[in-house]
């Protein structure tokens, strides 16, 4: 268990990212997803992460139907901010929308309070102080317990934290995405904020399951991402192969080794690997029992050094939503 910020709740050292239960990777299977959620709690994983945009609200409804049966066992996180305007994706951080989004999420989830409410992306047209000020009103009214931010800069974190305590900051982080280490990590440690890495397995790149000669399904979003284009993918699979060899020597799965490496980066890190199948969840949870020696750490860092990955983590358009 780890603390979610200085004054936040205790959560399992590994959470569960639920996005894939509604979209992106593979076909949707609500029955298997429900079984996976129940198993997560049975295994001690109590930190569930969703968002209003996942599956256009389906994910919150799915998670809510489950959570209501075992509410006292769950630390429930959801996110808001993405909206559609004229058929295009935008971000809305206006105070009035903060309240609207919270009410809509509470209805879909079917709960009285959201444990952790994130702004999913910064609205460049609204000062962060105004957005967080409205989020703080939700805390005072009892609709939200703790506040979080996603994919924001260290400067934005500091400005937001002066308005109301931020308990968690969420960003993409893995062996192949090391950007947060430079500025976000120090800011979070200084302010007593938990860091919640999403895509801690590099969108599957570090699992050993992606093969260079096996195309992704037509609807898989990775077909659009630079890191998974032909030449880049070939280079990145060489990095993944090096990690697999270290994992084989340690008699664990490469995904477990990647997660164990991350857990060793600091007690304030709480990764949320996604899993929409019980087998994936059980494999991920096994990472919590793996200890990495100093020599193994050197081998891992040498196998997948910072900056070695080929290609950007997002398309140019998607990178435009990230506060840097």
N, C-alpha and C positions, 0 to 999 in steps of 0.2 A: 504494500500500500504506500501511496505517496500523497503529500498534501498538494491540493490544487491552489497554489499561491499561499501567502502568509496567513490569510484568514479564511481560506476556502476549505471545502470538505476533503476528507480522505477518499481517495479513489484507488482503484487497482492500478498497478504500475503499467499495465497494458490496457488500453480501452478498446472499444470496438467501433470502427467506422462503418456506418450502415448504408452509405450511398449505393453501393453495388447491389443491394437488395431490391432497388427500384430501377436502376438504369446502369448503363455503361458496359459492364463486363458480364457477358453471358445472358441467357434468358432469365426472366423473372420467375421465381418460384416461391410464392408467399408461404406455402406450407413448410418448405425446407428452411426458409428464413425464420419462421416462428420457432422451429425446433432449434435453430442455431442460437437464437436469442435466449431461449430457456437454458440451453447448455452453457452459454456464456455466464449467466448468473450462477449456475450450479458449480462452475469452475472458478468462481470468484471474480469474474470480470464484471464490474458494476458500473462502468463509465461508458455510456452509449452516446454516440455522436450522429446527429441528423441535421437536416436543414430544410427550410420551406421550399427551396427550389428543386430538391432531389425528387425526381419523378413527378414534378408539378404538384407537390403536396402528398403524393402517395406514400412517400417514405415516412413522413410524420404520422400519417394515419396508421400505417403498418406498425410503427414503433409504439404509437399510443395505445393501440389495441392490446399489445403485449404488456406494456408498462403498467397499465391500469390494474393488472392482476397481481403485480409484484412491485408496486410503487415504492414501498419503503426500502427496497433493496437496490434501487437504481439512482445514480447520479445522471440526470438527463440533460444533455446539451443540444441546443438547436441554434440555427443561424438565420439571419435575415439580411436583406440589402439588395439582392439582384431582382430586377423587374424587367418587364418587356415594354418598350415604348416604340410604337410604329413598326413592330416586327423586329426590332433590334434590342439586344440586351443592354441594360444600363444598370446603374446603382443608385438607390434612393436612400439617403441618410437624413432626410428632413425629419425634424422632431415629430411632426404629425404622422409621418409614415412609420416611425419607430413604434408608436402606440398601435397603429393599425396592424402592423406585421405581428406584434406580440399577441394581440387578440386573436388573429387568424391562426397562429401557431397553437395557442391554448385550445382553440376549438378543435383543430385537427388532432392534436395529441390527446384531448379529453382529460386534461389535468388542470389543477388549480394553480400550479406554480411551475415555472421552468427553472431548473437548478442553475444552468449556465447559459446565458443568452449572448451570442456573438454577433457583432457586426461583421458580415462575411467579406466585404470589401469596402474600402474608403470611398466615400462620395467626394470627388474633387471639387464639387460646387458648394459643399456644406462644411463649415469648420468642424473639426472633430469634437470641439468643445460643445457644440450645439447637439450633435448626435449623442454623445455620451451623457450630456445633461439630461436628455430625454430618457435614455436608458436608465439613468440613476432614479428618475421618477418612478419607473417600473419597480425598482428595488424597494423604494419607500412605500409603494402601494401594495407590496406583497405579492406581485405577479411574477417577479424574477428574484432569485437569490444572489447570483453572482454574475459579473460581466466579463466578456471576452472580446478580443479583436482578432481578425484573421488577415494575413498577408499585408501587414503594415510595417512602416519603417520604425526605427528606434526613436526618431524624433516625434513621430505620431504617438507612439506608446507613451512617451514622457508627457506630452500635452494631455492625452486622455487621462492618464493616471492622476494628474493634478486636479481633475474634475471629480473623479470617483475612482476608487480602487479597482484596478483591473486584475482579475484573478488568473486569467489565462490568455496567452497569445498563441494562435494557431498559424502554422505555415508549413509549406512542403519542406521536408528535410529527410535525407537518407544518405547512405554512403556515396550516392551519385548526385546529390543536391546539397552542397555544404554551405551555401550562401549565408544562412542565418548565424553561423558561427562568428562572423566578423563583428557585427554590431548588435544583432537581436539578442544573442546569448548574454553578452555583458549587461545590456539594459534590463533584461528579465531578472538576472541574478541580483543586480543592484536594487531593483524595486520589489523584489520578493514575488515575482510573477512566474507561474508555471508556463513551460513551453510545451505545446501539444503538436508534435509532428504528424502531419497527414502524408499519405503515400510513403510511409517509411520503408517500403520495399521497392521503391523506384517504379511504381505502377507495374509491378510484376517482373521487372528486369532482374531483380536480385533473388528471385525464387528458384531459378533453374528450370522454369517451365516454358520459357519462350525459346523457340528454335528458329534459326535464320531461314530455314526452308519451309516453314509452316506459316502461311499467311493468316493475318487476323480476320475475324469475321467482318463482314461489310459494315456493320453498325458499330464496331469497336472504335471508340474515340482515339485510340492510340494510332490509328492509321493516319491521323492528321498531325501527330506530334513529331517535331523534328528528330527527336532522339530515336524514334522507331522507324525512320526512313531507311532505305536499303543500306547505304554506305555507313551511315551513323550506327545503325543497328548492328552491323557486322563488327564494328569497332567496340561497341558497348557490350556485346555478348562475349568478347574476349575478356573484358573486365569481370563480367559475371562468372565466366569460366574459372578465373583465378580464385574467386571467392568460393566457388563450388569445391575446388580442390582442397582448400583449407578446411571447409566444412566436412568433407569426406574423411580427412585425417582426424578430425575431432569427433567423428561419428555422430554428426547432427545434420540437419537440413540447412541449406544455404540461407533460407529465410530466417531460420532460428538464429543463425550466427549474426546476420545483419541486425536483427532486433536486439540481440544480446549486446552487440557493440554499441547500439544506441542507448540502451539502458545504462551503460557504463559511462555515458557522457555527462551525467549529472542527475542528482536526485530530484531536480525540478522538471525533468523531462518525462512526459507521459504520452508515448506513441499510441496512435489509434489505427493499427492496421485494419484494413477492410476484410471482411469474410462473409460470404453469403452461403457457405456450406460448413457443416459441422467439422468435416475433416480439415478444412483450412484453419478453422478456429482452434482446434486442438493442437495443430502444428504450431501455430503462432504462440499459444499460451505456454508451450514447452520451452520457449526462449527464456522465460523468467527463471528457469532453474539452471541455466548454462552460465558457467563462470569462465571468463576469458583471462588467460595469463598475460603478463606483460609481453612475453615473446610472441604470443598469438596476436596481440594487439598490433605489434609492429608489422607482422606479416599481413594482417588485414589492411592496415593503412598503406602499406607498400603496394598491395595488390590493386587497391582502388583509391588512389591518392586524390586529393582535392583538385578539381579542374580537369581530370582525365576524361570525363564523359564527353562524348561527341554530340553536339546538337543542343539547342535550347530546350527547356523543359515544357514550354508552351508555344503556341503559335504567336505571331506578333500581335494579333488582335487581343488575345487573352492576356498577354503580358502587359497590355495597356491598362488592365484593371488592378495591377499590383502596385502598391505604394512603395516606391523606392527612394 
